[in-house]
Amino acid sequence: MSTGPEPNDDGVPTMACRVCETDVPAGEFCGLCGCHLTPRRGEGPDWLRWRNYGAAPGESLLLPSLASSLFPHLPQRSRTPFRVGLAVVLLALVAFALLRLPAGLIAVAALGLPLLFLIYLQESDALHDIPARTLLLTAALGVVLGVGWVMLTGATVARSYGVPLGASVVGYRMLRDALLIPLGGVILMLLPAVVVRLLGPPTREALDGFIIGALGALTFTGAATLTRLAPQFGTGLVSKRPLESLLVEAGIRGVASPLTAAAAGGLIGAALWFTPQHRRPGTVRLVLVLFAVAVLAVYLGLGLIDVARFPQVLLLGLHLAVAVVALLVLRIGLHLALLHEAHDEIRSDQPLLCPHCGHVVPDMAFCPACGAATRASSRSSRTARRETRPVRNDPGPESS
């Protein structure tokens, strides 16, 4: 049980954390381990803290929010333009499908989310935190592998689309079309993150790994989509395909596939860059490994779905459901990594402005006021805020 606040030598009220058993600045959350200083009903295990997502403390961990899951470095107010951007991509896909313009549909499907993610790299200071050569290598590998994989397997995939589920799809063909090709694709999609990790990145923060993994996966998927659908550019300005087919293709190619790829790549990247602290490293590593296995299972499941040739609307629904599950798994993985990775140097006697809640709080691994992980912001942002520390007129938020 935590005790009441008692001022330390600096006059800052402190409490004994009931989980890590360390005297920390008084507040809603422990600034060292991130748990609630006062236990709350329905909070779940302290190592999970599922009611307060580490990168968006006002959101539940189980809320599959696109903005806070795909753009975790940004504070809440900075995610609004990206929500608008996601909506614009969706509306453009629907508009080009309704107008039966295949060229516009293919361009938005292949480039919409990757371009939005590149803007995120600029806004999140990733272009300053991660060497440009690392980002360029990741993107180049994704593009080359995506184009090469489609050139290698394109004819096989095209033939499989015309075969219904039944006696004709058995044995080796089922193994190849439903399992081997999807598995090979996901391995190549994740390869850029593995290559960059093996080259020895200069930093080892989980969200850096998320950026590398998601960037590699999105460039791979975008290049593969553009290469696979390029022949449609020569079918005429206006497509004669059924409207339902165009809408389904827009939903799968432009929404479900890139979201699933970003979630899978980002999760694997975060797991590769994750450096645990001393508390529960085995549990977190095990969970991240299980999530990695789940990613492979997701792609194998998509392969079976595509070969089964379900009705188009059902096929779209299954792909979107898989994308939602992938985003939820990504969200949980990032949250656990933020809670349990090694921290920056703790300077609890120094004030720091929290970009998530706007409070001036002690400089610790987690904001004592809102529980946001300090590493849920860029290194450039953290350095700038530490170089221009605010003057704290009060001892910080007190425990309620």
Secondary structure, DSSP 8 states (H G I E B T S, - for coil): -----EE-TTS-EEEE-TTT--EEESSSB-TTT--BSS--TT---TTT-TTSBTTBTTS-TT---HHHHH-TTS-GGGSHHHHHHHHHHHHHHHHHHHTT-HHHHHHHHHHHHHHHHHHHHHHTTHHHHS-HHHHHHHHHHHHHHHHHHHHHHHHHHHHHTT--SSTTS-HHHHIIIIIIHHHHHHHHHHHHHHHHHHT--S---HHHHHHHHHHHHHHHHHHHHHHHHGGGGGG-SS--S-HHHHHHHHHIIIIIHHHHHHHHHHHHHHHHH--B-SSSHHHHHHHHHHHHHHHHHHHHHHHHHHHHT--HHHHHHHHHHHHHHHHHHHHHHHHHHHHHB-----EEEEEEE-TTT--EEEESSB-TTT--BTTSS-HHHHHHHHHT----SSS-----
